[in-house]
Amino acid sequence: MSEEKQIIPAEPGNEFNRRAFFVKLGWGSLSIAAAGTAAFGYQYLSPNVLYEPSPIVNAGKPESYAVDSVTLDVNSGIYLIHAQEGFFALSAVCTHLGCLTAWKPELGIIACPCHGSKFKRDGLKIEGPAPRPLPWLQTWVSDEGDLMVDRSITIRPLQFVRI
Amino acid sequence: MAKTITSYFEELRGTRVWRSVFRSGTGSSTLHRALAIQQNVFLHLFSTKVRTRMLGFRTTWYLGTLTFGTFLILVGTGIPLMFYYHPSVPQAYADTKDLQFVVSSGLFLRNLHRWSAHAMVFLVFAHMFKVFYRGAYRPPREFNWVIGVILLLITLLLSYTGYLLPWDQLAYWAITVGSNIASAVPVLGNKVHFLMLGGNMVNANALLRFYVLHCMILPLVAMLFVAVHFWRIRKDGGLYAHQSEPRRIAGQATVAEAKGAQH
């Protein structure tokens, strides 16, 4: 009878049989599923909409800042400085690890309470672990005559706003 | 014949209900006592037989057991604290104050949670120093040491995530500084920072993320690794016996004995 099937023994180079095919298929689909889960998981954990304060801050009328004054706005984390040359805004967030710095009027410097970085009034570092100077922030005068600061845009230093 | 409490207990252990729960049955033979350990879902992680010397204080100083004890206290106090604490920006700080000043026993629970957290970090380090200096990390126990290092990291992460929850100035700035350290990771730093806080700054999303990590994810992962850690003690040949003591050579005192004889 020819119904007897002849089993061909797997020889080297001829080992791709049905079982190996399904094993590969199984691992392949699991890998694709795992990669997809990782990708979707990453996307899920990155918020698409943030309910954070706007980076644009209205700092009020320029007249309210006396010449040679340094004013810290604690809520927005910026200094508004009225120098002889004009107005400019400086980030008050330390470039080391993100603490809020403070203006020391008696010393005429900006100091960070966390790890002791010290800066000049124009943001240049005097000492401490801060890797960069405090950045200057985009500043302009709105149509209503208010000083506006965009905390998300840093500019090159010494670009004063003259009124 | 007057019945003693022990005999009542023996009777209870013979009842059908008791036998349905504890299958090892009555009796105090070595076999019965071994079965009592081996057939209990929690105790079967441990060895059925231990040398009495290994249970003495000197062998381990009980540091691992004490660490696990503080972990149980932290679970036991942390869950009641969750009944009064809302992980939201307007409420978190006020809830913490309420727990301290308004809720009955709230101050006790919060302080117990806090002190146990400090104790756990201390005990984990003490346990690791003990294991390290006794050489108990060496083969065949090297993989259990690795699990121990993972448990150390989980403990520190639990400490760190719990630190933000009171939502006071200390918490806020500590997490600001800590998350900025994470952004120092090369290339991925800012992404890690963003994912960790769920935004660019420590805010509502960060508080919620740290809360979920602190109350759900990290404790569950910790329990998983603790179970493996305990089970590996048995699999790696039981608690480490101090085999590295200087061998006694015939007719010669050990260094310790020679020193002792001088005094």
Interface residues (C-beta under 8 A of the other chain):
Chain A: Y42 L45 S46 P47 L50 Y51 E52 H96 L97 G98 C99 L100 C114
Chain B: W173 T176 V177 S179 N180 I181 F194 L195 G198 G199 N200 M201 N203 A204 N205
